[in-house]
Amino acid sequence: MDAFNILFTSAGRRVALIQSFKKVLSNIGLPGTIVTTDSQNNAPAAFVADVSEVVPRITDANYINILLEICEKHQIKLLISLIDPELYLLSLHRLEFEAKGVTLLVCSPETNEICYDKRNTFKFFKEIGVPTPELLDGDTILADPNACYPFLIKPAKGSCSVGVNQVRNAKELDFFREYIANAIIQEFLIGEEYTLDILVDFQGKVRSVVPRLRIETRAGEISKGITVKNPALIEAGKKVAESLPGAIGCITVQCFLLASGEIKFIEINPRFGGGFPLAFQAGANFPLWIIEMVLGKNLEIKIDDWQDGVVMLRYDEAIFVTKEMLA
């Protein structure tokens, strides 16, 4: 049996995700090596992988060639990128990786453009008829003495909730729109915030949707959450993902469930989210299903084939190494 070697690029702190793929390979008896890349030699995920490689930043002109060399060196079958800025770049070079026998779990350039710029995401939601918070004009708000605060301000291109701020008055709005480069302003939503882990097959069909209620977050990532088998959220998430042009793999969609029952979508990240280990623990075996997809097997799963009410309570863990291991 040929080895099913997997490369995770920009692996960073994604220890639990990589462990889930290692567990699946072991469970099904499929030989395979887990390889990670990162621009730093102290990325925690590197120390749970079988092999790690230090690479330049994605802005380096030779970055793609270096990845191609790593794929050839380690006979990679599947490449999974874990940060937003890299996704679009990789999508432009799909044919070069396929020529080396590598499947890129990366969406089309069009979908990455929709997802990375939140102004494009807003237009996409509008075009497919999905409720989403309105984009607002800062000058108009500041000129209105009766403006109904709070509002939300954030970078048009950003991730991990960096630069996301609630503005409660005109003074704060005036400050943050100068402080945050390329900022957008939205209505502030009050309701239950959900992340939907969505698996899309290579034909663009949604195969699984797992809504996770975000009970508590830290540094933009879920720290406490629970899976919720809500048919309305599942159906709405399916519509969003299947409307994306050339969506592939794990799509992470964020939305609010308002007290009125209305669902308003706010963001799409076309990659594994940081809270995916909760969905995996609940039985949504995306790693297995993705491997089966690459191997050309038919997926025998239902869209809600996972356990309702599984709770994740995260805490800090540490990986201990010696300084020689970082040399």
C-alpha positions as CSV (number, residue, x, y, z in Angstrom):
1,M,0.0,0.0,0.0
2,D,1.4,3.4,-1.0
3,A,2.1,5.8,1.9
4,F,-0.5,8.6,2.3
5,N,1.8,11.5,3.3
6,I,0.2,14.7,4.3
7,L,1.7,18.2,4.4
8,F,0.3,20.9,6.7
9,T,1.6,24.3,5.8
10,S,1.8,27.2,8.2
11,A,1.1,24.7,10.9
12,G,1.8,27.0,13.9
13,R,-0.2,25.9,17.0
14,R,-2.6,23.5,15.3
15,V,-1.5,20.5,17.4
16,A,-4.9,18.9,17.9
17,L,-5.8,19.0,14.2
18,I,-2.6,17.3,13.2
19,Q,-3.1,14.7,16.0
20,S,-6.6,13.9,14.6
21,F,-5.1,13.1,11.2
22,K,-2.4,11.0,12.7
23,K,-5.0,9.1,14.8
24,V,-7.1,8.4,11.7
25,L,-4.2,7.1,9.6
26,S,-3.4,4.8,12.5
27,N,-7.0,3.6,13.0
28,I,-7.5,2.7,9.4
29,G,-4.0,1.1,9.0
30,L,-3.0,3.5,6.3
31,P,0.8,4.1,6.3
32,G,1.6,7.8,6.1
33,T,3.9,10.5,7.3
34,I,2.7,13.9,8.7
35,V,4.9,16.7,7.5
36,T,4.6,20.3,8.7
37,T,6.1,23.6,7.5
38,D,6.3,26.9,9.3
39,S,8.5,30.0,9.1
40,Q,9.6,29.5,12.7
41,N,11.6,26.6,14.1
42,N,9.6,26.7,17.4
43,A,6.1,26.1,16.0
44,P,4.4,23.7,18.5
45,A,2.8,21.7,15.7
46,A,6.2,20.8,14.3
47,F,6.9,18.6,17.4
48,V,3.9,16.4,17.0
49,A,4.5,15.9,13.3
50,D,6.7,13.1,12.0
51,V,8.8,15.6,10.0
52,S,9.0,19.4,10.1
53,E,10.5,21.9,7.6
54,V,11.3,25.5,8.2
55,V,10.4,27.7,5.2
56,P,10.5,31.4,4.4
57,R,7.4,33.5,4.8
58,I,4.7,33.3,2.1
59,T,5.7,36.6,0.7
60,D,9.1,35.2,-0.4
61,A,9.3,35.0,-4.2
62,N,10.6,31.4,-4.0
63,Y,7.9,30.1,-1.5
64,I,5.9,28.0,-3.9
65,N,9.0,26.4,-5.4
66,I,10.2,25.5,-1.9
67,L,6.8,23.9,-1.1
68,L,6.9,21.9,-4.4
69,E,10.4,20.7,-3.5
70,I,9.2,19.6,-0.1
71,C,6.2,17.8,-1.7
72,E,8.6,15.9,-4.0
73,K,11.1,15.2,-1.2
74,H,8.4,13.6,1.1
75,Q,6.1,12.2,-1.7
76,I,3.2,14.2,-0.4
77,K,-0.3,13.1,-1.4
78,L,-2.4,15.8,0.3
79,L,-1.5,19.4,1.2
80,I,-3.6,21.3,3.8
81,S,-2.9,25.0,4.4
82,L,-3.9,26.5,7.8
83,I,-3.7,30.3,7.4
84,D,-5.8,32.6,5.3
85,P,-3.2,34.7,3.5
86,E,-1.6,31.5,2.0
87,L,-4.8,30.1,0.6
88,Y,-5.2,32.4,-2.4
89,L,-1.5,32.0,-3.3
90,L,-1.7,28.2,-3.3
91,S,-4.9,28.3,-5.3
92,L,-3.1,30.0,-8.2
93,H,-0.6,27.1,-8.4
94,R,-3.0,24.1,-8.2
95,L,-1.8,22.6,-11.5
96,E,1.8,22.6,-10.5
97,F,1.1,20.6,-7.3
98,E,-1.2,18.2,-9.2
99,A,1.6,17.6,-11.7
100,K,3.5,16.2,-8.7
101,G,0.6,14.0,-7.6
102,V,-0.4,16.4,-4.7
103,T,-4.1,17.1,-4.0
104,L,-4.5,20.7,-2.7
105,L,-7.2,21.0,-0.1
106,V,-7.6,24.6,-1.2
107,C,-10.6,26.4,-2.7
108,S,-10.6,28.2,-6.0
109,P,-9.1,31.7,-6.3
110,E,-12.6,33.1,-6.7
111,T,-13.8,31.6,-3.3
112,N,-10.6,32.8,-1.6
113,E,-11.2,36.3,-2.9
114,I,-14.7,36.2,-1.6
115,C,-13.6,35.0,1.9
116,Y,-10.4,37.0,2.5
117,D,-11.9,40.5,1.9
118,K,-14.9,41.0,4.2
119,R,-16.4,43.5,1.7
120,N,-16.5,40.7,-0.9
121,T,-18.0,38.4,1.7
122,F,-20.7,41.0,2.3
123,K,-21.5,41.2,-1.4
124,F,-21.5,37.4,-1.7
125,F,-24.0,37.1,1.1
126,K,-26.2,39.7,-0.5
127,E,-26.1,38.1,-3.9
128,I,-27.2,34.7,-2.6
129,G,-29.9,36.1,-0.5
130,V,-28.4,35.4,2.9
131,P,-29.0,37.9,5.8
132,T,-25.8,39.6,6.9
133,P,-25.0,42.8,8.9
134,E,-25.0,45.9,6.9
135,L,-21.8,47.8,6.0
136,L,-22.1,51.3,7.3
137,D,-20.4,54.6,6.5
138,G,-18.3,56.2,9.3
139,D,-18.9,59.8,8.2
140,T,-22.6,59.3,8.1
141,I,-22.7,57.8,11.6
142,L,-20.5,60.6,13.0
143,A,-22.8,63.2,11.4
144,D,-25.9,61.7,13.0
145,P,-26.4,62.9,16.6
146,N,-29.0,60.2,17.0
147,A,-26.8,57.3,15.8
148,C,-27.7,54.1,17.6
149,Y,-24.4,52.8,19.1
150,P,-22.7,50.3,19.5
151,F,-21.2,49.4,16.1
152,L,-18.6,46.9,15.2
153,I,-15.3,47.9,13.4
154,K,-12.7,45.6,12.0
155,P,-10.2,45.2,9.2
156,A,-11.6,44.3,5.8
157,K,-8.8,41.8,5.5
158,G,-8.0,40.2,8.9
159,S,-8.1,37.0,10.9
160,C,-8.1,35.7,14.5
161,S,-10.3,38.7,15.6
162,V,-7.2,41.0,15.4
163,G,-8.4,44.6,15.2
164,V,-12.1,43.8,15.9
165,N,-13.6,46.3,18.3
166,Q,-16.9,47.4,19.6
167,V,-17.4,51.2,19.3
168,R,-19.8,52.7,21.9
169,N,-19.7,56.3,20.9
170,A,-18.6,58.9,18.3
171,K,-15.2,59.4,20.0
172,E,-14.3,55.7,19.9
173,L,-15.5,55.4,16.3
174,D,-13.4,58.4,15.2
175,F,-10.4,56.9,16.9
176,F,-10.7,53.3,15.7
177,R,-11.3,54.1,12.1
178,E,-8.0,56.0,12.0
179,Y,-6.2,53.3,14.1
180,I,-7.4,50.3,12.1
181,A,-6.1,50.2,8.5
182,N,-8.7,49.5,5.8
183,A,-11.5,49.3,8.3
184,I,-15.2,48.4,7.8
185,I,-18.1,49.2,10.1
186,Q,-21.1,47.0,10.7
187,E,-24.2,46.9,12.8
188,F,-23.5,45.3,16.1
189,L,-25.3,42.0,16.5
190,I,-26.7,40.6,19.8
191,G,-27.4,36.9,19.8
192,E,-25.9,33.4,19.9
193,E,-22.6,33.2,17.9
194,Y,-22.0,30.0,16.0
195,T,-19.2,28.6,13.9
196,L,-20.2,26.0,11.3
197,D,-17.7,23.4,10.3
198,I,-18.7,22.4,6.8
199,L,-17.2,19.6,4.7
200,V,-17.5,20.0,0.9
201,D,-16.5,17.2,-1.4
202,F,-14.6,17.6,-4.7
203,Q,-17.9,17.9,-6.6
204,G,-18.9,21.0,-4.5
205,K,-21.5,19.0,-2.5
206,V,-21.8,19.7,1.2
207,R,-21.5,16.4,3.1
208,S,-21.4,17.5,6.7
209,V,-22.3,20.6,8.7
210,V,-21.5,21.0,12.4
211,P,-22.8,24.1,14.2
212,R,-20.7,25.0,17.3
213,L,-22.1,27.5,19.8
214,R,-19.2,29.8,20.9
215,I,-19.7,30.0,24.6
216,E,-16.4,31.7,25.3
217,T,-13.5,32.9,23.1
218,R,-9.9,33.9,23.7
219,A,-7.7,35.7,21.2
220,G,-10.4,35.2,18.5
221,E,-10.5,31.4,19.0
222,I,-13.2,29.4,20.8
223,S,-12.2,28.3,24.3
224,K,-15.6,26.9,25.4
225,G,-18.2,25.6,23.0
226,I,-20.9,23.0,22.4
227,T,-22.2,21.2,19.3
228,V,-25.8,22.0,18.5
229,K,-27.9,20.0,16.0
230,N,-30.0,22.9,14.8
231,P,-31.6,22.0,11.4
232,A,-32.0,25.7,10.4
233,L,-28.3,26.4,11.0
234,I,-27.3,23.2,9.1
235,E,-29.5,24.1,6.1
236,A,-28.4,27.7,6.0
237,G,-24.7,26.7,6.2
238,K,-25.2,24.2,3.4
239,K,-26.7,26.9,1.2
240,V,-23.7,29.2,1.8
241,A,-21.0,26.6,1.2
242,E,-22.7,25.2,-2.0
243,S,-23.0,28.7,-3.4
244,L,-19.2,29.3,-3.2
245,P,-17.5,28.7,-6.6
246,G,-15.0,25.9,-6.3
247,A,-15.3,25.3,-2.6
248,I,-13.3,22.2,-1.4
249,G,-12.7,20.6,2.0
250,C,-13.4,22.2,5.3
251,I,-15.2,25.6,5.2
252,T,-15.6,27.5,8.4
253,V,-18.6,29.8,8.5
254,Q,-19.5,32.2,11.3
255,C,-23.0,33.5,12.0
256,F,-25.4,34.8,14.7
257,L,-28.7,33.3,15.7
258,L,-30.8,36.2,16.8
259,A,-33.6,36.0,19.4
260,S,-36.1,36.4,16.6
261,G,-34.8,33.2,15.0
262,E,-33.1,35.0,12.1
263,I,-29.7,33.8,11.1
264,K,-27.2,36.4,10.1
265,F,-23.9,35.4,8.5
266,I,-20.7,37.4,9.1
267,E,-17.6,35.6,7.9
268,I,-16.3,32.6,5.9
269,N,-12.8,31.1,6.3
270,P,-12.1,28.4,3.6
271,R,-9.9,26.3,5.9
272,F,-10.0,24.3,9.1
273,G,-11.0,26.6,12.0
274,G,-9.2,26.6,15.4
275,G,-12.2,25.0,17.1
276,F,-12.5,22.0,14.7
277,P,-11.3,19.5,17.4
278,L,-14.8,19.9,19.0
279,A,-16.5,18.8,15.8
280,F,-14.0,15.9,15.5
281,Q,-14.7,14.8,19.1
282,A,-18.4,14.9,18.3
283,G,-17.9,12.3,15.5
284,A,-17.6,14.6,12.5
285,N,-14.6,12.7,11.1
286,F,-13.4,15.2,8.5
287,P,-9.9,13.8,8.5
288,L,-11.1,10.3,7.6
289,W,-13.6,11.6,5.0
290,I,-11.1,13.9,3.4
291,I,-8.6,11.0,3.1
292,E,-11.4,8.8,1.6
293,M,-12.2,11.7,-0.9
294,V,-8.6,11.8,-2.1
295,L,-8.6,8.0,-2.5
296,G,-11.7,8.2,-4.6
297,K,-14.0,6.4,-2.2
298,N,-17.7,7.2,-1.9
299,L,-18.6,8.9,1.4
300,E,-21.4,7.0,3.3
301,I,-22.4,9.8,5.7
302,K,-25.3,12.0,6.6
303,I,-25.1,15.7,6.9
304,D,-25.7,15.5,10.7
305,D,-23.8,12.3,11.3
306,W,-22.3,13.6,14.6
307,Q,-23.2,13.9,18.3
308,D,-25.3,16.7,19.6
309,G,-24.4,18.5,22.9
310,V,-20.7,17.7,23.0
311,V,-18.9,20.4,25.1
312,M,-15.3,21.6,24.7
313,L,-13.6,23.2,27.7
314,R,-10.1,24.2,26.5
315,Y,-7.1,24.8,28.7
316,D,-3.4,25.5,28.0
317,E,-1.0,22.7,27.3
318,A,2.8,22.8,26.7
319,I,5.3,21.0,24.6
320,F,8.7,20.8,26.1
321,V,11.8,20.6,24.0
322,T,15.5,21.3,24.4
323,K,17.4,24.2,22.9
324,E,19.3,21.8,20.7
325,M,16.0,20.7,19.1
326,L,15.5,24.3,18.0
327,A,18.9,24.7,16.4
